């Protein structure tokens, strides 16, 4: 699908993040260079897919993409930098991890990270651009897996159910147990508990 963007010489990667809104855990980003000769069926915004479908499509992306990379910024980095800058850092790490230098990075949203290549932002890019959709899926799968791992370390918070988002259950368990080391102290619900 053409987005009316200028042609570039060299690889184009899609970039997206997962986990800006949760109260706990890292923020993840992925970068993907798709292979036009090995299309991946079912690419769309990761939020429009079931967990099972995401995992299946993620496997196809990892097998067929010319290059892909997933990176993160920790809860501590989020608190030190703020969530926007930590997200930009995770995106930069993902693009740097591709193993090739893209000529262009297409990034979901309206904020552009500083990268060593040209950058174009695309609002709703995760639904419009296949490479951004692929990045959305990889980032979401990686973050969900990390939150499942954090559930094993901190089962009292039920990270396996809400993935760190501020659901009623998570907020109730946060009030009951207080924050763990993976909670983002700079986020208001956590900060208020720490100050109480």
C-alpha positions in Angstrom: 0.0 0.0 0.0 1.5 3.3 -1.0 1.4 6.1 1.6 2.5 8.8 -0.9 5.9 9.0 0.8 9.0 9.8 -1.2 11.1 6.9 -2.3 14.4 6.3 -0.5 17.5 4.4 -1.5 17.9 1.6 1.0 16.0 -0.4 3.6 12.9 1.1 5.3 12.1 0.0 8.8 8.9 0.3 10.8 9.1 1.3 14.4 6.6 1.1 17.2 6.4 0.8 21.0 4.4 -1.0 23.6 3.9 -0.2 27.3 3.8 3.6 27.6 0.7 3.6 29.8 1.4 0.9 32.4 2.4 1.6 36.0 5.1 -1.1 36.0 7.7 -2.7 33.9 9.8 -1.5 31.0 8.6 0.2 27.8 9.4 -1.8 24.7 10.1 -0.9 21.1 10.7 -2.9 18.0 12.1 -2.1 14.5 11.3 -4.3 11.5 12.5 -4.4 7.9 10.0 -6.5 5.9 11.0 -8.6 2.9 8.8 -7.7 -0.1 9.4 -11.2 -1.4 8.3 -12.9 1.8 5.0 -11.2 2.9 3.5 -11.9 6.3 -0.2 -12.4 6.4 -2.4 -10.8 9.1 -0.3 -7.7 9.8 -2.3 -5.0 11.7 -2.2 -3.0 14.9 -1.3 -5.4 17.7 -4.1 -4.2 19.8 -6.6 -5.5 17.2 -5.3 -9.0 17.5 -5.8 -11.7 20.1 -2.7 -12.8 22.1 -2.7 -16.1 20.3 -2.8 -14.4 16.9 -0.1 -11.9 17.9 2.2 -14.8 18.9 1.6 -16.7 15.6 2.2 -13.6 13.5 5.3 -12.6 15.5 6.8 -16.0 14.7 6.2 -15.4 11.0 7.7 -11.9 11.3 10.9 -13.2 13.0 11.2 -15.9 10.3 10.5 -13.8 7.2 11.7 -10.2 7.9 15.0 -9.0 6.4 15.9 -7.7 9.9 14.1 -7.2 13.2 15.1 -6.0 16.7 13.4 -5.5 20.0 14.7 -3.3 22.8 13.5 -1.7 26.0 14.0 1.0 28.6 13.6 0.0 32.2 11.3 1.4 34.8 14.3 3.1 36.4 15.1 4.7 33.1 11.5 5.8 32.7 11.6 7.4 36.1 15.0 9.1 35.3 14.1 10.4 31.8 10.3 10.5 31.7 8.1 8.1 29.7 8.4 10.0 26.4 12.2 10.2 26.4 12.5 6.5 27.6 10.3 5.5 24.7 12.5 7.4 22.3 15.5 5.6 23.9 13.9 2.2 23.4 13.1 3.0 19.8 16.7 4.2 19.2 18.0 0.9 20.7 15.7 -1.1 18.5 16.8 0.6 15.3 20.5 0.3 16.4 20.0 -3.4 17.0 18.8 -4.2 13.5 22.2 -5.2 12.2 21.7 -3.0 9.1 21.4 0.8 8.7 18.0 1.7 7.3 17.7 4.6 4.9 14.4 5.5 6.6 12.5 4.7 9.8 8.7 5.1 9.7 7.6 5.6 13.3 4.1 5.2 14.7 2.6 8.4 16.2 3.7 12.1 15.9 6.9 12.1 17.9 10.2 11.2 16.2 13.2 9.7 18.0 16.6 11.0 17.0 18.1 8.2 14.8 21.1 7.8 12.5 18.7 7.7 9.5 15.8 9.8 8.1 12.6 9.5 10.2 9.0 9.9 9.2 6.2 9.8 11.7 2.8 8.4 10.8 -0.3 8.8 13.1 -2.1 5.4 13.3 0.9 3.9 11.5 0.4 0.6 13.3 -2.9 0.2 11.3 -1.6 1.8 8.1 2.0 0.6 7.4 2.8 -3.1 7.4 6.3 -2.7 8.8 5.0 -0.5 11.7 2.3 -3.1 12.3 5.0 -5.8 12.5 7.0 -3.7 14.9 3.8 -3.2 17.0 3.3 -6.9 17.2 6.9 -7.8 18.2 7.0 -5.0 20.8 3.7 -6.1 22.4 4.7 -9.8 22.4 8.0 -9.0 24.0 6.5 -6.8 26.7 3.7 -9.3 27.5 6.4 -12.0 27.9 8.4 -9.7 30.2 5.3 -9.0 32.4 4.6 -12.7 32.6 8.2 -13.1 33.9 7.6 -10.3 36.4 4.5 -12.1 37.6 6.8 -15.1 38.5 8.9 -12.7 40.6 6.1 -10.7 42.1 2.9 -12.9 42.0 1.1 -10.7 44.5 0.5 -8.0 41.8 -1.0 -10.4 39.1 1.1 -8.8 36.3 0.0 -11.8 34.2 -3.5 -10.5 34.1 -3.2 -6.8 33.6 0.4 -6.5 32.2 1.0 -3.5 34.5 -1.8 -1.3 33.2 -3.8 0.7 35.9 -6.8 -1.6 36.1 -9.0 -1.7 39.2 -7.3 -5.0 40.2 -3.8 -3.6 39.8 -4.6 -0.5 41.7 -6.2 -2.5 44.6 -3.2 -4.8 44.8 -0.8 -1.8 44.6 -2.6 -0.2 47.6 -2.5 -3.5 49.5 1.2 -4.4 48.9 2.8 -1.1 48.0 5.1 -0.7 45.0 7.7 -3.3 43.9 11.0 -2.4 42.3 9.4 -2.6 38.8 6.8 0.0 39.5 7.3 3.4 37.9 7.7 5.9 40.7 7.2 8.9 38.4 3.6 7.8 37.6 1.0 9.5 39.7 -0.7 6.4 41.2 2.6 5.0 42.4 4.0 8.3 43.5 1.0 9.1 45.6 1.3 5.7 47.5 5.0 6.4 48.1 4.2 9.8 49.5 1.3 8.6 51.7 
